[in-house]
């Protein structure tokens, strides 16, 4: 069986009402805040919707090739906000997360660059890839 690439629209339609519908209620007490920890909640999901759709498209080898040939143009096809496009072009992993990127999809781009999950963990914690891997092997941070 041969895999085929999913066609990508040449224009991105405006957000639909369901893309802008809040996912939390007053019963949840509002947004969860954990100092120093990005929370991927409904608001973050909506902010990163187009970024994550683009990153998810990298499941297809054809799409990875298209992105590699014209990164900015590929970002434009998905209607990314200028700051999201800049974060992608700069490989600013922290900014991608802050701008609504899901770590699962951001990692797809990191893999295209030959980066490991431990590398990203190091970026997010201020460690080197090796230091982060050692932390994992030792059972992680305690206290």
Backbone torsions as a table, in degrees:
resi	resn	phi	psi	omega
1	UNK	NA	131.4	-178.8
2	UNK	-99.5	131.1	177.8
3	UNK	-77.2	141.8	176.4
4	UNK	-119.7	147.9	-179.4
5	UNK	-75.9	142.7	174.5
6	UNK	-77.0	127.7	179.5
7	UNK	-63.1	144.0	179.3
8	UNK	-107.8	132.7	-179.1
9	UNK	-63.2	148.1	178.7
10	UNK	-84.4	-16.9	174.1
11	UNK	-129.6	145.1	-179.6
12	UNK	-102.5	122.2	179.9
13	UNK	-71.0	161.6	176.4
14	UNK	-62.4	159.7	177.6
15	UNK	-58.0	140.2	177.7
16	UNK	-85.5	164.1	179.5
17	UNK	-55.2	-36.6	-179.3
18	UNK	-69.8	-24.1	177.7
19	UNK	-73.6	-17.6	-178.2
20	UNK	-110.9	10.0	-178.3
21	UNK	-82.0	126.0	178.9
22	UNK	-59.0	143.2	-179.2
23	UNK	-103.0	-3.9	179.3
24	UNK	-116.7	163.1	179.8
25	UNK	-126.7	173.2	177.7
26	UNK	-61.1	-27.8	-179.5
27	UNK	-65.3	-21.6	-179.1
28	UNK	-81.5	-7.5	-179.0
29	UNK	79.7	17.2	179.7
30	UNK	84.3	-161.2	-177.7
31	UNK	-72.8	139.3	174.7
32	UNK	-77.7	135.1	178.7
33	UNK	-124.2	123.2	174.4
34	UNK	-125.7	109.8	-176.2
35	UNK	-51.7	129.7	177.8
36	UNK	79.7	3.4	-177.1
37	UNK	-125.0	118.5	175.2
38	UNK	-68.2	132.1	179.4
39	UNK	-104.0	124.2	179.0
40	UNK	-94.9	89.7	-179.4
41	UNK	-111.3	-168.8	-178.5
42	UNK	-59.6	-42.9	179.9
43	UNK	-62.9	-44.0	178.7
44	UNK	-65.1	-40.4	179.5
45	UNK	-60.2	-44.3	179.1
46	UNK	-64.9	-41.6	-179.8
47	UNK	-62.3	-36.1	-175.8
48	UNK	-99.3	9.0	-173.3
49	UNK	-52.1	-53.2	-176.4
50	UNK	-69.2	-38.7	176.5
51	UNK	-59.4	-46.9	-178.3
52	UNK	-67.9	-35.5	175.7
53	UNK	-62.7	-41.5	179.2
54	UNK	-64.7	-48.0	-178.9
55	UNK	-62.5	-37.2	178.5
56	UNK	-64.5	-29.2	-178.8
57	UNK	-63.7	-16.5	-178.8
58	UNK	-70.5	-0.6	172.4
59	UNK	-61.6	-26.9	-178.5
60	UNK	-94.2	129.0	178.2
61	UNK	-59.5	-37.7	178.5
62	UNK	-61.2	-41.1	179.6
63	UNK	-68.9	-37.0	176.6
64	UNK	-62.3	-40.6	178.1
65	UNK	-65.1	-43.2	178.8
66	UNK	-61.9	-43.1	178.3
67	UNK	-61.8	-47.0	-178.4
68	UNK	-61.5	-31.1	-179.3
69	UNK	-74.8	-29.8	-178.2
70	UNK	-158.0	82.3	-174.4
71	UNK	-60.3	-48.4	-178.5
72	UNK	-63.9	-41.5	179.0
73	UNK	-63.6	-39.5	179.4
74	UNK	-65.5	-41.7	176.8
75	UNK	-59.9	-41.6	-179.3
76	UNK	-63.1	-35.2	178.9
77	UNK	-59.0	-29.4	-178.3
78	UNK	-95.5	0.1	177.2
79	UNK	70.3	32.1	179.2
80	UNK	-63.2	147.7	173.1
81	UNK	-65.8	151.9	-178.6
82	UNK	-53.6	-40.4	-179.2
83	UNK	-69.7	-30.3	175.1
84	UNK	-68.9	-44.3	177.7
85	UNK	-59.4	-45.1	-179.2
86	UNK	-62.9	-40.6	178.4
87	UNK	-61.5	-41.2	178.5
88	UNK	-64.8	-49.0	-177.6
89	UNK	-62.6	-36.3	-179.3
90	UNK	-84.3	-8.0	-173.5
91	UNK	54.6	44.6	176.7
92	UNK	-87.9	87.6	-172.2
93	UNK	-60.4	-42.1	179.9
94	UNK	-64.4	-42.6	178.4
95	UNK	-62.6	-39.2	178.9
96	UNK	-59.4	-42.8	178.2
97	UNK	-65.1	-45.7	-179.7
98	UNK	-62.4	-27.8	-178.3
99	UNK	-93.0	14.4	173.5
100	UNK	103.9	4.1	178.8
101	UNK	-70.0	136.2	173.3
102	UNK	-82.9	135.3	-179.4
103	UNK	-55.5	-33.5	-178.6
104	UNK	-65.2	-35.0	179.1
105	UNK	-86.9	-37.5	176.4
106	UNK	-58.6	-37.3	179.9
107	UNK	-61.7	-30.2	177.8
108	UNK	-60.6	-40.0	177.1
109	UNK	-69.4	-41.4	178.7
110	UNK	-59.3	-41.0	178.7
111	UNK	-63.0	-35.5	177.8
112	UNK	-62.6	-29.4	178.7
113	UNK	-90.3	6.0	179.6
114	UNK	76.5	21.8	-179.0
115	UNK	-95.8	150.0	179.7
116	UNK	-98.5	166.3	174.2
117	UNK	-63.5	-32.9	177.6
118	UNK	-66.4	-33.9	175.5
119	UNK	-61.1	-49.0	179.3
120	UNK	-62.3	-42.1	177.0
121	UNK	-57.3	-40.4	176.7
122	UNK	-63.7	-43.1	178.0
123	UNK	-58.8	-44.9	-175.0
124	UNK	-73.9	-19.0	-177.9
125	UNK	-112.8	1.6	179.3
126	UNK	77.2	24.2	179.2
127	UNK	-115.2	167.4	169.3
128	UNK	-78.7	166.4	176.8
129	UNK	-58.1	-41.9	-178.5
130	UNK	-66.8	-41.9	178.6
131	UNK	-63.7	-41.7	-179.9
132	UNK	-64.8	-43.6	178.4
133	UNK	-61.2	-40.2	178.6
134	UNK	-64.0	-39.5	176.8
135	UNK	-60.1	-43.4	179.1
136	UNK	-61.7	-45.4	-177.8
137	UNK	-65.7	-28.9	-178.6
138	UNK	-88.3	2.9	177.8
139	UNK	101.7	4.1	177.1
140	UNK	85.0	179.6	-179.6
141	UNK	-73.4	144.7	178.1
142	UNK	-127.3	140.3	175.8
143	UNK	77.4	NA	NA
